[in-house]
């Protein structure tokens, strides 16, 4: 059943992405100030949003694991963090390409960019920590604690464009600014692409969770075989 | 799937020994217990001097090595002094907090401490206090050498500088204690500790660097920089609270 849901979601995401690409490249005109490169925003910001949502969901799952000791919460949190990390990397890479065209540099030590890079390093360390611990409950316990500490940086990434003077553009979506910063036609495509990337993320998490459950089953059988 | 649940520790395990119920006296009792742990660690350090000597020597060596990278006497390079100093403290600090919990491994001392009536949060807090005291000592010694080598008259701003140093050092000490505890039983402890600690410390190091750099350039804090002071305070409060809340999770096997 889970496989079918994953396939259905992936199919819906592929269809939606194809439709969004058609709208982005063949329907919407170039942005007046930035030109064609503006279209990268349709992937850059939604990737960051999907990534950050994933970290917060993983935070909730880590707290749930610590209060219930059920390993399925930990497995789900780890799967979500892996997928979120991929989306954060997409965010950094697309942002870098945009910066090269608009600012003339691949990277600048802006607080938003730096905190996002730190976020990637923290959650990459989370995955390394998991690989360094063989015992499943110890792995789940310590990685849940690290996830809780790591999510503080996610808050800093999220709020950095409001707290600090940045080169990174401020909020542009009408839900945060009240409108006037982005053309409604652009904004519609932006939200549709956010949905498409969210569906891609959820289907990847479902596939990854299944792999994690299989790995746990193999691990428990191996331990059972050693115990007998 | 019952075998999986049993082997992976999800099935019910016997309750641990009940800890005293939370009362108004609990925070005070925890602080007293934390002080005992810190006093024990500082007494050991006073006899062996293994962490402070190593961290102090390491800090001074890095300060010396940085002087090859750029000319310390040029006025425009003063803007980098804050960052330089906090990098030195962060690297030297790793030597101190690496030893924090690892010191308890021989003779199963950590297990004995965990089996004692001490609460895990007071154990973690005690370790943070001892790391804090050792770091402050190393920072003060480094600052003296830094003043001479780099011709910085830091004592003109001794008050604000002390405030920044104490706030930032407490943050480093808490994070160091937490991740020292988290990695103490890992195979790759020495490898994992810096990978885990430094990314989490970066916001704190940026704030400390911005504030110290301003003071080393003999400038007052602007209203923008008060944001960094707030960030240091929030960082300290949030991480101390989280460390106390998660101490049992981190420490108990």
Interface residues (C-beta under 8 A of the other chain):
Chain A: X66 X69 X70 X71 X111 X114 X115 X118 X121 X122 X125 X128 X129 X132 X133 X136 X137 X138 X141 X142 X144 X145 X146 X148 X149 X150 X152 X153 X156 X163 X164 X165 X216 X217 X219 X220 X223 X224 X227
Chain B: X3 X4 X7 X8 X9 X10 X178 X182 X185 X186 X187 X188 X192 X195 X196 X198 X199 X200 X202 X203 X206 X224 X227 X238 X239 X242 X246 X249 X250 X253
